[in-house]
């Protein structure tokens, strides 16, 4: 009888301990992927564009990169027939390591997530390496690591293309002023002229803009697009939006700007105290007003004391 009582007590103690242990275990949480990836938004193409004397197409993409801050990578666009057969490169100028026709745009996101509203790449028509004729083609658009491995397939984009005879005399047209964005970076907490703020660096190239009176313009807004306004004419657009400008002295074509710097005092950011998600838009504009080309957008966080 004593043995039975002991066994019953031991069993009861085991069940009590097991229940307590089960209760103490933390609830499971959904895992969050930290692998680099991207969310594709859209693609659009400007045809019959001339860059450095070459006629071709400027391909624009919009997407959001996740977990890619500081990751050296590329936007890769390969060209194919509708059945997926790759166009083959013949001169090594616009080629993938597998010998197919491709164009690339280097990336090194500074934020997570990084929003690319308009990342573009230029493809000369001649580099599609096709005989004269009409073709149905498609673009295969991917994000890849610097070493070439795939990060994320973004989209396929079908298009029709007519390759003119190389013996045909080209029709001369007035080349439009344009720009090609390379990259943007920011130095925060900088003092300039006794004012505390941010120094914005922009690297870009201009085409057909030699001796053209023009500016690089940077406009400030909230991340949702709401414009930041000011009454200070020194840091304002004509509409009253917070903006800074740098007049361009372009003496060559193309005009290469390795590091154009603009400074904005924090005091001009008209927001309430606290943390804010803000955005800058970078444009090339005519001196007498009017857009030449939108270059890029750049998101950043700002905390106002």
N, C-alpha and C positions, 0 to 999 in steps of 0.2 A: 504493500500500500504506500509506503514512503517512496518507493522507486517511481510509481505512477505519478505521484504528486510532483516529484522533481521534474519528470519529463514534461508534464503539463505546464509547469512554470517556465521551463526552458523554452518551450515552443511559443508560449505567450510573449516572452521577452524577445525572441527572434522576430516575431511578427511586428511587434511594436517598433523595434530598431529598423526593420525593413521599410515600414511606412514612413518613419521619420526621415530615413535616407532618401526615399523617393520624393518626399515633399521638398527636401532641401536642394534637389537638382535644379539648375537653372533652366528656364524655358528655352527651347530651341529658337534661334533667330535665322531669318533668311540670309543666305550668303550673298554678299555684294561682290560682283566681279571687278577685279582690278586690272584685267587684261585690256590693253589698248583696243579701241573699237571706234566706230563712227556711225552717225546717223545721217543718211543722205537726205537732202531737201530738194534740190532741183539743179538742172543743167540747161544752159542756153548758149547759142553760138552767134557771133557776129561774122558774117561771111564777107569776102572781098575787102579785107583789111590789108593795108600795106605797112610793113615794119622793116626798117633797114633795107628798103628797096625790094623786098620780097612780098609777093601777094599771097594771101592765105586766109586762115580763119582763126579768130580768137575765141577760145572755148572757156566759158565761165561756169564755175561750180559753186554751189552753196551746200555746206554740211557742217556738222558739229562733231568735233573729235573728243573722245572720252579717255581718261587715264593716259594721255599722251603728252603731258607737260614735260618739256625737255627732251622728248624722244626725237632723234634725228630720223626723218622720214621723207617720203615723196608722194605727191599726187602723180599717178602714172596713168597715161591714156594711150592705149594700144588701138590700132586700126585693123579692122577685119572685114571680110565679106559676110553677108547675112548668115551663111552656114557656119561661121566661126573660123574659117580659114584666114590665117593672119596674112596681112600684106608684108612682103619681104623687102627689107632695106637693101639698097644697091650701093650706097656711098658712105655709110657709117656716120652720117651727120645727125640723123634722128632715128636711133636704133636702140632696141632692147638687146640684152646680152644673148638672147636666143636668135637674133638676126631679124626680128620683125620690126615693123615701123612703129615708133612710139615717141611720145613727148613727155617730159617730166617737169615737175615744179617742186623745189625743195621746201620742206616744212621743218619747223622746230617750235611747236606750240609753247606759249608762255603761260597759259592758264589751263585749268581743268574744271569744267569743259572749256574747249577753245572753239569759238564760233567763227566760221569763215562764211561771210555773207556773199563774197564775190572773189574767189580765187581763180585767176585766169592763166591760161597757157596759150602761146601762139604756135600754130602749125602752118608752115608754108605749103602751098598746094603741090609744088614740084617735089617735095619730100615724101609724098605718098607713093612716088615711084611707080606711076601707072601710065600706060600708053594713052594716047588721045582717045576719048570716048566717054560714054555715060555709064555711071556705076551706082548701084545700091550698096551702101557700106554701113558699118556701125562702129561706134567707139566702145571700148571696154575700159571702164573707169574704175581704178582701184587706189587704195592707200597701201603703201608698202614701207617696210623698214629700209634703212639706208643700205643694208646688205642685200636687199631684194625680196625678202620673205613677205608674204601677204599679211597685211593687218586686217583689211576689210574690203570686200568688193562693194562699190558704191552703186553702179548702174551700168546698163547698156543704153546707148543712144544711137538709133538708126538715122541715117541722113542720105540724101542723094547728092552725087558729085559728078561734075562734068570736067574732065581734064582736056584743056585746049591743046591743039597741036603746037608743038614747040617751035614750028616754023612760022607760026602766025605772028604777025607784027602786033605787039600789044597796043591797046588803046590807051593813050596818055590821059590820065585823070589827075585832078588836083589832090594831092595827098593831104589828108586831114591831120591836124595836130592831135597827138595822143600821148599816152604815158603807159609805162609798164612798171607795176609795183613789184618790189623785191622783198623788203621786210621793214618792220617797225619795232622799236624798243624804247623803254622809258626809264629815266633816272628819277627816282622819287626823292623827296626831302632835300631839294637843292636850293641854295640861296643864290640869287642873281639880282644885282642892282638893289641889294638890301631887302629883297622880297623872297619869301619862302614858298616853294612850289615844286613843279615837275618840269623836267626837260624832256621833250619828245624828239626822238631821232627817226628819220625816214630815209630809206634807201630806195631810189627809183631811177628810171631812165625816161627821158622825153624823146619824142620823134616828131619831126617836121615842126619844131617849135623854135628854131634858131632865130634870135633877135625878136621873138614874139613877146610883147608886154604881158606878163602873166604872174600868177601867184600860186604858191602851195597854201591851201586853206585847210584849217582843222576846226571842226565844229564839235561842241560838247552837248551831250544829252543824257537822259537816264537810259538804262538798259532797255526799257520798253519803248524807246523812241521819243519820249516827251522831251522837248527842247529845254535846255537851261537858258534862262533869259537874264539880261543885265542892262543897266542904264549907263554903264561905263563905256563910252565910245572907243576907248583904247583897246578894249577886248570884246568887241561886238561886231556882228555882221550887220548888214543894212536892215535886217528884220528884227534886230535886237537879241539874237541868239549869242551865247558866249562863244567867241571864236578868236583864233589867232592866225596871222598871215605872215608869209615870208615872200617878198618879191624875188622873182627868179631872173638871173642874168645868164641867159643861155647863148653861148657863143659858138657852139658846135652842134652838129646833127649826126648821130643822136647826142643828147645832152645827158651825161652821167652824173648823178648826185649820189655819192657814196654815203654821206652822213649829213643831211640837212637838219639843223637843230632849231627847235622853237620852244619857248619857255612860257608857262602859264602859272601865275601866282595862285596858290590854293584859295586865297581870299575871293577870287573871281568865280569860284564854283558856288553858285547860289542854291545851296541845299541846307536843310536843318541839321542840327547836331545829331550825330549818329553815323552808322555805317551805311554806305550807299553803293549800289552797282551802277556804274556809269559807263558811257560809251563815247568814243571819239570817231568821227568820220573824216576821212582825208580825201581832199579833192584837188585837182588841178583846175584853175579857173582863169578866164581872161581878165586882164587888168580893168577893162571897162565893164566887167561883170559878165556872167554867163559861164556855164560849166564846159570845160574841155573834156575831163574824164574823172570819174570817181575811181579812186585808187584802192581804198580798203576801209575797214572798220576795225576798231580795237576796243575790247572791253577791259575794264579795270575796277578795282574796289577803292573807295575813298572813305576815310573816317574823318568827319568834322568834329572837333572838340566841342 
